[in-house]
Each structure stands twice: as structure tokens, then as C-alpha cells.
């Protein structure tokens, strides 16, 4: 039918004349063929990448498993233990797992639980570190690496603190008389006595295994963080209590609390995830504070010093670094292999292969377990090699670069943790020598066998630790630190863990001049 001039809408418009070919069958068929071809090419590419990646990954695993490597995350998961021997199955943890921690296994906001101050719930101790109505206890924490001993405050500041606290809350007692800072701390921390005794009973159980869902690709890491944070809160309370007990010469109570700090720190030692070991490093730094604080004023007796050295000798952060990095590597394989997020990704086996090579080339070689060294020079060289290798982002390394950013630059923290343990062991042995001979030895070789089984070497370079006596009857003991240079026992001027702190100064075990003399045993 020819369009009428009276009905212009029936005329073919220029647009319909120009694009009408799109609706012709021949054109549609061609488009369909092109689409099928593209889908086929994509399928072939996906299959080829998946098959080739799986073949290379299986060949890599077979090669290194024959040399004793393990790539299965289940190998690193702590084995089941009987409930009556499991530290984390003690009654003190029951409420915490049910009310606070287990919700982390499911999506959503972690539930906050308010625990009574005098309960045996460890959450009550973690809550202590938060200020009450903006009030902070008047104190300053110590640090062996900075040469500072915990300052418990002064009586006037404590009196003002308790008076102000009584005006805004009923959580704290009203003082009938001024008390010493140590008495004030012990009074303030007495609200946690029940929890500490419950922790002590739990600590007598010889093994530890967290009830985590290790089979869930994201389960362990999601649930672990609130647990280790609460453990660190317990360590803070015990540290301050031990400092107050040392100030009051209650050394047996302080010794008992320090041993409990070691037990809490080691309760997560067998966790194969990176975050748990980083918190352990922080917990050990706190645990060393009362050990350090008791030495310059000669609070510890010979039996206690031997006990502290025995606890310290159990620590091995170089082996922990190796175990954790291998466990974190296996967890990465499990995440990529099992997570629905990567199930249809054609590069998932390539990701596993790149991740394995990353750990093999740049992460694990930093520590030499046989020589017991953690080399900063090797770490820097490996980081330079890594930067060169990943100068360009590809489909294969983009995921691995992200994973590497999360764990790089952690070697100094493990090194400092082990250096602190080694220096503390020698510090205890030096104090035992002083108790026996009335003065510190001329050289560290005089400590061997009687006061310490074997004097540890400097883990940075494998050389002997540096030691010298000072004219005022004290000593300077140190490791050359992360810069690898002997700076004569001078600490870095920086007080924070940063590049300046790493690149200057030694790691020094030396007592403040104000504590050069103290009550003698």
C-alpha cells in the first residue's frame, strides 16, 4: 500500500530507512554468528587458562611437597584437644564465645556485651582500657625498647582522679585517705580479681585451641580479631597490676601475674593466621615490661629470675614467623580455591601459583632458622626484587600484590620481639650473677651454663650481643638493631615504630639512671 499524503505518519521515515537493515534476517544471522564466535572464544580462553593454570599449579605443588612443603591449610590448623585440657574451653570463656565472639562468624555488626565489673568475664578487663566519662588513670606505661619503666603516677593525681570519678560514676570507691600510686592501682584493679583467678585456673590447662570454623574460608579471620583484642586487654591489666605489686614489694604476686601473662600470650601461638601473631608480638612487648621493671631495683630473687628465664626461653618468634607465613600462605590458597568469589575465575590457579612464588622468593627467605637470624639486608634486597618483579600489574599478579601489601614490613616487628626476649633472658642471667657475686660480670661468657644454658647471639647479624659495664655499676646490653650498624648502644631518637626508628639506633637493654640503685636483696 502506497502511503497517502493525507496520512504522513504512514510514510517511511529517514530513520526507519537508515536502520531498517538491522531487522533483516541476514543481518541478524550474522550478528548471531559473531556473538556465538565471541562466546566460543571466551569459553576456549577460560578453559585454556583454567586447565593450564591447574596443570602448572599441580606440578608446582608436587615438586615442593616432595621437599617437605605443605600447601593444605588443614595441615596448619591446631589439632583437636580434649575439652578438659583446652585453655579456651575453661568456664571463663564460655560467656564470651556465646555472647560476643561467635556473632563474628556471621555477617553483621559484632554484638557488644557489658560485663559487670566484678565478674569473671574477661571482657570486663578489656573494658578497663577505655576511659570512664573521659577520665584516664594518671599513669604512663613503660617500654624496655625506650628505656622507660611504668610510671604509676603520683598520690595527688590519684586523689583527684578518684574524687572526680566518684562524682560521675559509682564504679570506683571513694578514698577515705590518700594512697600511694601502687595502692591506688591495686585498689582500682581489684575489681578484676575474680576474672584474673579464673584466668589462672584456665591457664593450668596444658593446651589451647580456639573453637573457630577453620573450614569456612573467611571464618577464622573474621572471628579471631575480637578474641585477640580481648586477650590483649587482659595483658594490659596484668601488666599494671604486676607493676603495682613490684612497687609494693609483693614480688611473689607479681611473678605469678607475669607467668599468667606468658600463658595468655602463648594461648594463640598455634594460630596459623598473620593477625594472631602480630597481636602476640604486641602482647609479648607488654609482657616484657614487668620483667624489665623488676630488674633495676633488684626485686626478683634468684628462683624467680630462673623461672622468668625459663619462660622466655620457650619463645621463638623466628620459628613463629616461618610457621605463620606458611599458614597464611595456605590460608590464601584455601580462600582462592574454596571461596565462591573465585570459583568461576579462570585465573584462580594462576593466583595460587603467583602467591606460592611470592612467599618462596620474598617472604620466607628473610628468616634463617638454622643460623637463627632475621636479616634486614636480605629483607631489603628481597623487597627491591619484589618491586622490580611487580613493576607492572597483570591479571596474574594483581591479587598477589594486594596480599603482599598486607604482610610486608612485618619482619622488623618479629625481629624486635625476639631481640627483646633474648635481651631479657640475658638481663635475668646478669641479675642472677649480680646476686651471686655482688656485681655484674666483665663479659657475657661468664654467664654460660650456670646462669643461662647458652647466651643467645644477635639475631640481626649472628654475632655476639654487645655488652659492657658502666662506671656507675650498671651495664649496657644491646643488639645492633634493624639498621645493622653498631651505634654504640645509643637508642633511636624516635619513639614510634616508623622508618626513622628502624633506620637509626640500637635495640638497647639498659636501665634508667634514676633506677641505678635500689633495694638490695
CORWO-V684467 format. One record per backbone hydrogen bond with DSSP energy under -0.5 kcal/mol. CO is the residue of the C=O (numbers start at 1). NH is the residue of the N-H. E is the energy in kcal/mol with one decimal. If there is no record, write none. Layout:
CO | NH | E
CO | NH | E
This chain:
4 | 7 | -0.9
7 | 10 | -1.8
8 | 11 | -1.6
13 | 17 | -2.5
14 | 18 | -2.2
15 | 19 | -2.3
16 | 20 | -0.9
19 | 22 | -1.5
20 | 23 | -1.6
21 | 24 | -1.3
24 | 28 | -2.2
25 | 29 | -2.6
26 | 30 | -1.9
27 | 31 | -2.6
28 | 32 | -2.3
29 | 33 | -2.3
30 | 34 | -2.5
31 | 35 | -2.5
32 | 36 | -2.7
33 | 37 | -2.5
34 | 38 | -2.5
35 | 39 | -2.5
36 | 40 | -2.6
37 | 41 | -2.7
38 | 42 | -2.6
39 | 43 | -2.6
40 | 44 | -2.8
41 | 45 | -2.9
42 | 46 | -2.9
43 | 47 | -2.8
44 | 48 | -3.0
45 | 49 | -2.7
46 | 50 | -2.3
47 | 51 | -3.1
48 | 52 | -2.9
49 | 53 | -2.5
50 | 54 | -2.6
51 | 55 | -2.4
52 | 56 | -2.5
53 | 57 | -2.6
54 | 58 | -2.7
55 | 59 | -2.3
56 | 60 | -2.3
57 | 61 | -2.6
58 | 62 | -2.5
59 | 63 | -2.0
60 | 64 | -2.2
61 | 65 | -3.0
62 | 66 | -1.4
64 | 67 | -0.7
64 | 69 | -2.4
65 | 68 | -1.4
71 | 73 | -0.5
72 | 75 | -1.6
73 | 76 | -1.5
73 | 77 | -0.8
82 | 85 | -1.8
82 | 86 | -0.6
83 | 86 | -1.1
85 | 87 | -0.6
85 | 207 | -2.3
86 | 89 | -1.8
87 | 90 | -1.2
90 | 93 | -1.8
90 | 94 | -0.5
91 | 94 | -1.1
91 | 95 | -0.6
92 | 122 | -0.5
93 | 97 | -2.5
94 | 98 | -2.0
95 | 99 | -2.9
96 | 100 | -2.0
96 | 101 | -2.5
97 | 102 | -2.1
101 | 104 | -2.0
102 | 105 | -2.3
103 | 106 | -1.6
113 | 115 | -0.6
116 | 119 | -1.6
119 | 195 | -0.6
120 | 122 | -0.5
121 | 124 | -1.6
121 | 125 | -0.5
122 | 125 | -0.7
122 | 126 | -1.6
123 | 127 | -2.1
124 | 128 | -0.6
125 | 128 | -0.7
125 | 129 | -0.5
126 | 129 | -1.0
127 | 130 | -1.5
131 | 133 | -0.7
132 | 135 | -1.6
135 | 132 | -1.4
137 | 139 | -1.5
140 | 151 | -3.0
143 | 146 | -0.7
143 | 147 | -0.6
143 | 148 | -2.6
144 | 147 | -0.9
148 | 143 | -2.7
150 | 152 | -0.7
151 | 140 | -2.4
154 | 158 | -2.0
155 | 159 | -2.4
156 | 160 | -2.1
157 | 161 | -2.1
158 | 162 | -2.7
159 | 163 | -2.2
160 | 164 | -2.6
161 | 165 | -2.8
162 | 166 | -2.2
163 | 167 | -0.8
164 | 167 | -0.7
164 | 168 | -1.1
165 | 169 | -2.1
173 | 175 | -0.6
180 | 184 | -2.8
181 | 185 | -2.6
182 | 186 | -2.4
183 | 187 | -2.3
184 | 188 | -2.6
185 | 189 | -3.0
186 | 190 | -0.8
188 | 191 | -0.8
189 | 192 | -2.2
190 | 193 | -1.7
192 | 196 | -2.5
193 | 197 | -2.4
194 | 198 | -2.1
195 | 199 | -2.4
196 | 200 | -2.3
197 | 201 | -2.1
198 | 202 | -2.2
199 | 203 | -2.4
200 | 204 | -0.6
201 | 204 | -0.9
202 | 205 | -1.7
207 | 87 | -3.1
210 | 212 | -2.2
212 | 214 | -1.5
213 | 216 | -1.2
213 | 220 | -0.5
215 | 217 | -0.5
216 | 219 | -0.8
216 | 220 | -0.8
218 | 222 | -1.7
219 | 223 | -2.1
220 | 224 | -1.8
221 | 225 | -0.9
223 | 227 | -0.8
224 | 228 | -2.3
225 | 229 | -2.0
226 | 230 | -1.8
227 | 231 | -2.1
228 | 232 | -2.1
229 | 233 | -1.8
230 | 234 | -1.8
231 | 235 | -1.9
232 | 236 | -2.1
233 | 237 | -1.8
234 | 238 | -2.3
235 | 239 | -2.4
236 | 240 | -2.1
237 | 241 | -2.4
238 | 242 | -2.7
239 | 243 | -2.2
240 | 244 | -2.1
241 | 245 | -2.4
242 | 246 | -2.5
243 | 247 | -2.0
244 | 248 | -1.5
245 | 250 | -3.1
246 | 249 | -1.5
249 | 251 | -1.4
250 | 254 | -2.2
251 | 255 | -2.9
252 | 256 | -2.0
253 | 257 | -2.1
254 | 258 | -2.4
255 | 259 | -2.2
256 | 260 | -1.6
257 | 261 | -1.9
258 | 262 | -2.1
259 | 263 | -2.0
260 | 264 | -2.5
261 | 265 | -2.3
262 | 266 | -2.1
263 | 267 | -0.8
264 | 267 | -0.6
265 | 268 | -0.7
266 | 269 | -1.4
268 | 271 | -1.5
273 | 276 | -0.5
273 | 277 | -1.3
274 | 278 | -1.9
275 | 279 | -1.8
276 | 280 | -2.0
277 | 281 | -2.2
278 | 282 | -1.6
279 | 283 | -2.7
280 | 284 | -2.7
281 | 285 | -1.8
282 | 286 | -1.6
283 | 287 | -2.3
284 | 288 | -2.0
285 | 289 | -0.5
286 | 289 | -1.0
286 | 290 | -0.6
287 | 291 | -0.8
288 | 292 | -2.8
289 | 293 | -2.9
290 | 294 | -1.8
291 | 295 | -0.5
292 | 295 | -1.0
292 | 296 | -0.8
293 | 297 | -0.5
294 | 299 | -2.6
294 | 300 | -0.9
295 | 298 | -1.7
301 | 305 | -2.6
302 | 306 | -2.4
303 | 307 | -2.1
304 | 308 | -2.7
305 | 309 | -2.5
306 | 310 | -2.0
307 | 311 | -1.9
308 | 312 | -2.5
309 | 313 | -2.2
310 | 314 | -0.7
311 | 314 | -0.9
312 | 315 | -1.5
316 | 320 | -2.0
317 | 321 | -1.8
318 | 322 | -1.9
319 | 323 | -2.7
320 | 324 | -2.8
321 | 325 | -2.5
322 | 326 | -1.9
323 | 327 | -2.5
324 | 328 | -3.2
325 | 329 | -2.0
326 | 330 | -2.3
327 | 331 | -2.3
328 | 332 | -2.0
329 | 333 | -2.0
330 | 334 | -2.4
331 | 335 | -2.5
332 | 336 | -2.4
333 | 337 | -2.7
334 | 338 | -2.4
335 | 339 | -1.8
339 | 342 | -1.6
339 | 343 | -0.6
340 | 344 | -0.5
342 | 345 | -1.3
344 | 346 | -0.6
345 | 348 | -1.5
347 | 351 | -2.5
348 | 352 | -2.0
349 | 353 | -2.3
350 | 354 | -2.7
351 | 355 | -2.7
352 | 356 | -2.5
353 | 357 | -2.2
354 | 358 | -2.1
355 | 359 | -2.1
356 | 360 | -2.3
357 | 361 | -2.6
358 | 362 | -2.8
358 | 363 | -0.8
359 | 363 | -0.8
359 | 364 | -2.6
363 | 366 | -1.1
364 | 367 | -1.3
366 | 375 | -1.5
367 | 369 | -0.7
368 | 372 | -1.4
368 | 373 | -1.7
373 | 368 | -2.7
374 | 376 | -0.5
375 | 379 | -2.0
376 | 380 | -2.6
377 | 381 | -2.2
378 | 382 | -2.6
379 | 383 | -2.0
380 | 384 | -2.0
381 | 385 | -2.3
382 | 386 | -2.5
383 | 387 | -2.4
384 | 388 | -2.0
385 | 389 | -2.6
386 | 390 | -1.9
388 | 391 | -1.3
394 | 398 | -1.3
397 | 401 | -2.7
398 | 402 | -1.3
399 | 403 | -2.0
400 | 404 | -2.6
401 | 405 | -1.8
402 | 406 | -0.9
403 | 406 | -0.5
403 | 407 | -0.6
404 | 407 | -1.0
404 | 408 | -1.7
407 | 410 | -1.0
410 | 413 | -0.8
410 | 414 | -1.6
411 | 415 | -2.6
412 | 416 | -2.7
413 | 417 | -2.1
414 | 418 | -2.3
415 | 419 | -2.7
416 | 420 | -2.7
417 | 421 | -1.9
418 | 422 | -2.7
419 | 423 | -2.8
420 | 424 | -2.3
421 | 425 | -2.2
422 | 426 | -2.1
423 | 427 | -2.6
424 | 428 | -2.4
425 | 429 | -2.1
426 | 430 | -2.8
427 | 431 | -2.0
428 | 432 | -2.1
429 | 433 | -2.3
430 | 434 | -2.3
431 | 435 | -2.3
432 | 436 | -1.7
433 | 437 | -2.5
434 | 438 | -2.8
443 | 446 | -1.3
444 | 447 | -2.0
444 | 448 | -0.5
445 | 448 | -0.5
447 | 451 | -2.1
447 | 452 | -1.1
448 | 450 | -2.0
452 | 449 | -1.9
456 | 465 | -0.5
457 | 459 | -0.6
458 | 461 | -0.6
458 | 462 | -2.6
459 | 374 | -2.2
463 | 458 | -3.6
466 | 478 | -2.4
468 | 476 | -2.6
470 | 473 | -1.9
474 | 470 | -2.3
476 | 468 | -1.8
477 | 509 | -3.9
478 | 466 | -2.2
479 | 507 | -2.1
480 | 485 | -0.5
481 | 484 | -1.7
485 | 487 | -1.0
489 | 491 | -0.5
490 | 506 | -2.7
496 | 498 | -1.5
498 | 502 | -2.1
499 | 503 | -2.3
500 | 504 | -0.8
506 | 508 | -0.8
507 | 479 | -2.5
508 | 510 | -0.7
509 | 477 | -1.3
512 | 515 | -1.9
513 | 516 | -1.7
